[in-house]
Amino acid sequence: DDEKRRVFTEISAPVFQNPAARFRFYFDGRNENWNITNTLTPGSPSLARLNVERAVAGAEMRFIESGRWAWTAGVEYSYREFRNVFGIPSIAAPFFTGGSSVALRSSVQRWLIRFPERRFTLNAVASGEFGTFFRDPLGRYGRLEGTLAARWLPRSRGADYETQVSLHGGRTIGDVPFDELFTLGFDRDTPLWLRGHPGLQDGQKGDAPLGRNYVLVNAETDKILYRNGIFTLKAGPFVDTGKTYDPSGFFGSPKWLWDTGVQTKIRVLGGVQVVLGYGKDLRSGRNSFFTTVTK
């Protein structure tokens, strides 16, 4: 892809053949062209583009304490450079400060509620990242995120009318560069989906809302349309709503965002799932189509 070049690799294995403890080493290198005209200082007509080069290397340990909870801890080194910066106010320059950083990262996942007789579960995930950048004017920073995800199967058997609702929130403490901002929208590199807000414009990233803080709610229901021994076809509506915030005023969505639409899921042999969807931004009236592949 001329606009988004990436190299990613990882090594993962159990520790001393213990399935409850697992290590992971990873490397992620990117060279991407961004067009942030619609996300920088919302409402500004000036053209704003840049090239982002970023390299990340890290190590992580994951521990499964029981069937109800697990946790991870790791360390990460990253380096970024911002090139060909065009149309961005000089007062926003701290967001485009390159250089290195080191961070400690940790997360906890726990099943809060399990009602097998009601076929209802509630899962919680909390994560934190604390580190420092080695170039002025940036310094120490922190990032906190949390998710509550509920899943309900209303029928006593099967997965018909499966309903999922999730609440996400994140906050950044201190100043961070542009590549550390949260992204709400549909993009292969973010799990924070607003399915009526595509993350790409002419193949370049940056068309989805960005910010240091965010709130997001996703809700969807799936009806099984067809099933045999090879694949399962499901379809149903979804609603996404959320907002990004940024104390600087250069990023963040000016209003609360609402998206709705329908999606079709095709699962093959109980494993790989292909998602085809149509989303509508209720604020702007813009329509979009999206696809993704999950497990």
Buried (B, 14 or more C-beta within 10 A) or exposed (E): EEBBEEEEEEEEEEEEEEEEEBBBBBEBBBBBBBBBBBBBBBEBEEEBBBBBBBBBBBBBBBBBEEEEBBBBBBBBBBBBBBEEBEBBEEEBEBBBBBBEBEBEBBBBBBBEEEEEEEBBBBBBBBBBBBBEBEEEEBEEBBBBBBBBBBBBBEEEEEBBBBBBBBBBBBBBBBBBBBBBBBBBBBBEEBEBBBBBBBBBBEEBBBBBBBBBBBBBBBBBBBEBEEBEEEBBBBBBEBBBBBBBBBEBEBBBBEEEBBBBBBBBBBBEEEEEBBBBBBBBBBBEEEEBEBEBEEE
